Amino acid sequence: MAQFDPWGFWLLAAGLSATLRFGQAASPTIHLIDQEGPILEGNNVTLECLISYGDNVSDFTFQKYSKWLRSWISLNESHDLRCWFYDVAVSYDYGRLLLTISDIQLWHTGPYRCTSLNTTDNATISDELDLQMEYLYNVLVTNSNSWCGTVGDSITVLEGDTLQLQCSAGASQTPHYEWIREGADWILPSGSLTLYKITQEEAGTYTCQAKHPTVPQLTKSKSIHLLVESPKRSFSFESVVSLSTPMLALAVALPAVLLLLLILVFAFLIPRHRAAALKKMALEESGQRTPIYKGSLNSVPSVEGITQPLVM
């Protein structure tokens, strides 16, 4: 009967344990936690790095790829470029490696990974996680027939003119646009609104609405109040900015030319007047004064007993 060898048993168990640990050893993984639905601008986001059993979590950290530096930047607090990624916190709480992003913005998006601080091969580097968010910025309306482009809260055009408004908004995906008019029952599913030969009846409030294609709650709008004036109406700033380029150049150049002529006239007259005044002062100081006799046209009241002519 074979005898039980305790030393052989322990050696076999140790070898089996080492084999199992080696077989379980794997690269770290990175994933989002506590995230339901799409990530929206301004959300708080948390990433977690999962490492192999037995590894020390403090030996790992998160990295983000910088397209400007074309390199991976470690996000631990001691890194020199840590200030580039504010609102980002790396924590090692309760044996978990977490990356928290508060109030996520566009510059936070991009590839992330977790890796060993002393990595020597790809076995200690996780796969990349491309963090993206959905966003929709404010709507911008421009006038295609105007040199200044951007339209404010109102626009004034002349009756009979053509108005073309273009609606746009920065977004993670191309938005859906539509135009509506207050009090009207029509909807124009387009980012462009063109009104031909405008009449007084077409004055009113027009609204462009931009909708995110996959996130219904992301909606922005911009309202424009359209004023229609008769061609005989008085001057207004809106009517100037809506002029064509040649007419606008003439409207700007004519006052400028008149102002230049006025400046030239003053520049010519003032030196002549000053020269005449200086000449008169020089004559008076040299003693060449004109005598005034009693009875002359330039006489002054005389004093009795004075027989000498008066001078001035």
C-alpha positions as CSV (number, residue, x, y, z in Angstrom):
1,M,0.0,0.0,0.0
2,A,1.4,3.4,-1.1
3,Q,2.2,5.8,1.7
4,F,0.8,9.4,1.7
5,D,3.6,11.9,1.2
6,P,2.6,15.4,2.6
7,W,5.5,17.2,1.0
8,G,4.6,15.9,-2.4
9,F,1.0,17.0,-1.9
10,W,2.0,20.5,-1.0
11,L,4.3,20.7,-4.0
12,L,1.5,19.6,-6.2
13,A,-0.9,22.1,-4.8
14,A,1.6,24.9,-5.1
15,G,2.2,24.0,-8.7
16,L,-1.5,23.8,-9.5
17,S,-2.1,27.2,-7.8
18,A,0.7,28.8,-9.8
19,T,-0.7,27.3,-13.0
20,L,-4.2,28.6,-12.2
21,R,-2.9,32.1,-11.4
22,F,-0.9,32.1,-14.6
23,G,-3.9,31.0,-16.6
24,Q,-6.1,33.7,-15.0
25,A,-3.6,36.5,-15.6
26,A,-4.9,38.8,-18.3
27,S,-4.7,42.4,-19.4
28,P,-6.7,45.0,-17.5
29,T,-10.0,46.1,-18.8
30,I,-11.7,49.5,-18.8
31,H,-15.5,50.1,-18.8
32,L,-18.2,52.6,-17.9
33,I,-20.1,52.1,-14.7
34,D,-23.5,53.4,-13.6
35,Q,-24.3,54.8,-17.0
36,E,-27.7,54.3,-18.6
37,G,-28.4,55.7,-22.0
38,P,-26.2,58.1,-24.0
39,I,-23.7,60.4,-22.3
40,L,-24.9,64.0,-22.6
41,E,-22.9,67.2,-22.2
42,G,-22.7,68.1,-18.5
43,N,-23.2,64.6,-17.2
44,N,-20.9,63.0,-14.6
45,V,-19.1,60.0,-15.9
46,T,-17.1,57.2,-14.1
47,L,-14.7,54.7,-15.7
48,E,-13.4,51.7,-13.8
49,C,-10.2,49.7,-14.5
50,L,-10.5,46.0,-13.7
51,I,-7.2,44.2,-13.1
52,S,-6.1,40.6,-12.6
53,Y,-6.5,38.9,-9.3
54,G,-3.5,39.5,-7.1
55,D,-2.3,42.6,-8.9
56,N,-1.9,45.8,-6.8
57,V,-4.4,48.4,-7.9
58,S,-2.0,51.2,-6.9
59,D,0.4,50.0,-9.7
60,F,-2.1,51.0,-12.4
61,T,-3.5,54.3,-13.6
62,F,-5.7,55.8,-16.4
63,Q,-4.4,57.4,-19.6
64,K,-6.0,59.6,-22.2
65,Y,-4.7,60.1,-25.7
66,S,-3.9,63.7,-26.7
67,K,-4.3,64.3,-30.4
68,W,-2.3,67.5,-30.1
69,L,0.7,65.9,-28.4
70,R,0.1,62.6,-30.2
71,S,0.8,60.6,-27.1
72,W,-0.8,59.0,-24.1
73,I,-1.0,61.3,-21.0
74,S,-1.3,59.7,-17.5
75,L,-4.1,61.2,-15.4
76,N,-2.6,60.5,-12.0
77,E,-2.2,63.6,-9.9
78,S,1.5,63.8,-9.9
79,H,1.8,64.1,-13.7
80,D,3.2,67.4,-15.1
81,L,0.4,67.7,-17.6
82,R,-2.4,66.9,-15.1
83,C,-3.7,70.5,-15.3
84,W,-4.7,69.9,-18.9
85,F,-7.4,67.6,-17.8
86,Y,-9.2,69.5,-15.1
87,D,-12.5,68.0,-13.6
88,V,-10.9,64.6,-13.9
89,A,-10.1,62.6,-10.7
90,V,-8.3,59.2,-10.3
91,S,-9.1,57.4,-7.1
92,Y,-8.0,54.1,-5.5
93,D,-10.9,53.6,-3.1
94,Y,-11.6,50.2,-1.5
95,G,-9.3,48.4,-3.9
96,R,-11.0,49.8,-7.0
97,L,-9.3,52.0,-9.6
98,L,-11.9,54.7,-10.7
99,L,-11.7,57.7,-13.1
100,T,-14.4,60.3,-12.4
101,I,-15.2,63.1,-14.9
102,S,-17.4,65.9,-13.6
103,D,-19.5,68.0,-16.0
104,I,-18.2,66.3,-19.1
105,Q,-17.4,68.6,-22.0
106,L,-16.3,68.1,-25.6
107,W,-12.6,68.2,-24.7
108,H,-13.0,65.3,-22.3
109,T,-14.0,63.0,-25.2
110,G,-11.6,60.6,-26.9
111,P,-9.7,57.4,-26.2
112,Y,-9.0,56.3,-22.6
113,R,-7.2,53.2,-21.3
114,C,-5.7,51.9,-18.1
115,T,-2.2,50.6,-17.8
116,S,0.5,49.6,-15.3
117,L,2.7,52.5,-14.1
118,N,5.8,50.3,-14.9
119,T,4.5,48.7,-18.0
120,T,6.9,46.8,-20.2
121,D,4.6,45.1,-22.6
122,N,1.0,45.1,-23.9
123,A,0.0,42.6,-21.3
124,T,-0.5,45.3,-18.8
125,I,-2.4,47.7,-21.1
126,S,-6.1,47.6,-21.5
127,D,-8.0,48.0,-24.7
128,E,-9.0,51.5,-25.6
129,L,-12.4,53.0,-24.7
130,D,-13.5,55.8,-27.0
131,L,-15.5,58.0,-24.8
132,Q,-18.1,60.1,-26.7
133,M,-21.0,62.3,-25.7
134,E,-24.1,63.7,-27.4
135,Y,-24.5,67.5,-27.6
136,L,-26.4,70.2,-29.3
137,Y,-25.3,73.9,-29.2
138,N,-27.4,77.0,-29.7
139,V,-29.0,77.8,-33.0
140,L,-27.4,80.4,-35.3
141,V,-29.4,82.2,-38.0
142,T,-27.7,84.0,-40.9
143,N,-29.0,86.1,-43.8
144,S,-27.5,85.0,-47.1
145,N,-28.2,88.3,-48.7
146,S,-26.4,90.4,-46.1
147,W,-22.7,91.1,-45.8
148,C,-22.7,90.9,-42.0
149,G,-24.4,87.5,-42.1
150,T,-25.6,86.8,-38.5
151,V,-29.1,87.8,-37.6
152,G,-30.2,89.0,-34.2
153,D,-33.6,88.9,-32.6
154,S,-35.2,91.0,-35.5
155,I,-34.5,91.9,-39.1
156,T,-36.0,94.6,-41.2
157,V,-36.5,94.3,-45.0
158,L,-38.1,96.4,-47.7
159,E,-41.4,95.4,-49.2
160,G,-40.7,93.5,-52.4
161,D,-37.3,92.2,-51.5
162,T,-36.2,88.6,-51.2
163,L,-35.0,87.2,-47.8
164,Q,-33.1,84.0,-47.4
165,L,-32.4,82.8,-43.8
166,Q,-30.1,79.8,-43.0
167,C,-30.3,77.9,-39.7
168,S,-27.4,76.0,-38.2
169,A,-26.2,74.5,-34.9
170,G,-23.1,72.6,-33.8
171,A,-23.9,69.1,-32.7
172,S,-22.5,65.6,-32.2
173,Q,-24.7,64.5,-35.1
174,T,-26.3,66.5,-37.9
175,P,-29.5,68.0,-36.5
176,H,-32.9,68.0,-38.1
177,Y,-34.1,71.5,-38.8
178,E,-37.6,73.0,-39.3
179,W,-39.0,76.5,-39.7
180,I,-42.4,77.6,-38.4
181,R,-44.2,80.9,-38.3
182,E,-46.2,82.1,-35.3
183,G,-49.9,81.9,-36.0
184,A,-49.4,79.8,-39.2
185,D,-50.2,76.2,-39.7
186,W,-47.3,75.2,-41.9
187,I,-43.9,73.6,-41.0
188,L,-40.9,73.7,-43.3
189,P,-38.6,70.7,-42.7
190,S,-35.4,72.5,-43.8
191,G,-32.6,74.6,-42.5
192,S,-33.2,77.2,-45.2
193,L,-36.1,79.6,-45.4
194,T,-36.6,81.8,-48.5
195,L,-39.3,84.5,-48.8
196,Y,-39.7,85.9,-52.3
197,K,-41.1,89.4,-52.9
198,I,-42.0,90.0,-49.3
199,T,-45.3,91.7,-48.5
200,Q,-46.6,93.4,-45.4
201,E,-48.7,90.3,-44.6
202,E,-45.5,88.2,-44.2
203,A,-44.2,90.2,-41.3
204,G,-44.2,88.3,-38.0
205,T,-42.1,85.9,-35.9
206,Y,-40.3,83.0,-37.5
207,T,-38.7,80.2,-35.5
208,C,-36.0,77.7,-36.5
209,Q,-35.9,74.6,-34.4
210,A,-32.9,72.1,-34.4
211,K,-33.5,68.6,-33.1
212,H,-30.8,66.0,-32.3
213,P,-31.5,62.9,-34.5
214,T,-31.0,60.3,-31.8
215,V,-31.6,62.2,-28.5
216,P,-35.1,63.7,-28.6
217,Q,-34.5,65.8,-25.4
218,L,-31.8,67.7,-27.1
219,T,-33.7,70.6,-28.9
220,K,-32.7,74.2,-29.5
221,S,-34.6,77.0,-31.2
222,K,-34.1,80.6,-32.4
223,S,-36.9,83.1,-33.1
224,I,-36.5,86.0,-35.5
225,H,-39.0,88.9,-35.7
226,L,-39.4,90.0,-39.3
227,L,-40.3,93.7,-40.0
228,V,-41.4,94.8,-43.5
229,E,-41.1,98.4,-44.4
230,S,-42.3,100.4,-47.4
231,P,-39.5,101.6,-49.7
232,K,-40.4,105.2,-48.8
233,R,-39.8,104.6,-45.1
234,S,-37.0,106.4,-43.3
235,F,-33.5,105.1,-42.8
236,S,-32.9,102.2,-40.5
237,F,-29.8,100.1,-39.7
238,E,-31.5,96.9,-40.7
239,S,-32.2,98.3,-44.1
240,V,-28.5,99.2,-44.5
241,V,-27.2,95.8,-43.6
242,S,-29.6,94.2,-46.1
243,L,-28.2,96.2,-49.0
244,S,-26.3,94.6,-51.8
245,T,-22.5,95.0,-51.8
246,P,-22.3,97.8,-54.5
247,M,-25.1,99.8,-52.8
248,L,-23.6,99.3,-49.4
249,A,-20.2,100.5,-50.7
250,L,-21.8,103.6,-52.1
251,A,-23.7,104.3,-48.9
252,V,-20.4,104.1,-46.9
253,A,-18.1,105.8,-49.4
254,L,-20.3,108.9,-50.0
255,P,-20.3,110.2,-46.4
256,A,-16.6,109.3,-46.1
257,V,-15.8,111.5,-49.2
258,L,-17.9,114.4,-47.8
259,L,-16.1,114.1,-44.5
260,L,-12.7,114.1,-46.3
261,L,-13.6,117.3,-48.2
262,L,-14.7,119.0,-45.0
263,I,-11.4,118.1,-43.4
264,L,-9.4,119.4,-46.4
265,V,-11.3,122.7,-46.3
266,F,-10.6,123.3,-42.7
267,A,-7.0,122.2,-43.2
268,F,-6.6,124.9,-45.9
269,L,-8.5,127.7,-44.1
270,I,-7.1,127.4,-40.6
271,P,-3.4,127.8,-41.6
272,R,-4.2,130.9,-43.7
273,H,-6.2,132.5,-40.9
274,R,-3.4,131.7,-38.5
275,A,-0.8,133.2,-40.9
276,A,-2.8,136.4,-41.2
277,A,-3.1,136.8,-37.5
278,L,0.6,136.3,-37.0
279,K,1.4,138.9,-39.7
280,K,-0.8,141.4,-38.0
281,M,0.8,140.8,-34.6
282,A,4.3,141.2,-36.2
283,L,3.4,144.6,-37.6
284,E,2.0,145.9,-34.3
285,E,5.1,144.8,-32.5
286,S,7.5,146.5,-35.0
287,G,5.8,149.9,-34.3
288,Q,4.4,150.4,-37.8
289,R,1.0,151.7,-36.7
290,T,-1.4,153.7,-38.8
291,P,-2.1,157.3,-37.5
292,I,-5.7,158.3,-37.0
293,Y,-6.5,162.0,-37.5
294,K,-9.4,163.9,-36.2
295,G,-12.2,163.9,-38.7
296,S,-11.0,160.7,-40.4
297,L,-13.3,157.7,-40.8
298,N,-11.2,155.8,-38.3
299,S,-11.2,158.7,-35.8
300,V,-11.9,158.3,-32.1
301,P,-13.3,160.9,-29.7
302,S,-10.5,163.4,-29.0
303,V,-9.5,165.1,-25.8
304,E,-9.3,168.9,-25.7
305,G,-5.8,170.2,-25.8
306,I,-4.3,167.2,-27.7
307,T,-2.8,168.4,-31.0
308,Q,-0.8,165.2,-31.9
309,P,-2.4,162.5,-34.0
310,L,-3.6,159.4,-32.3
311,V,-2.2,156.0,-33.3
312,M,-3.5,152.5,-32.8
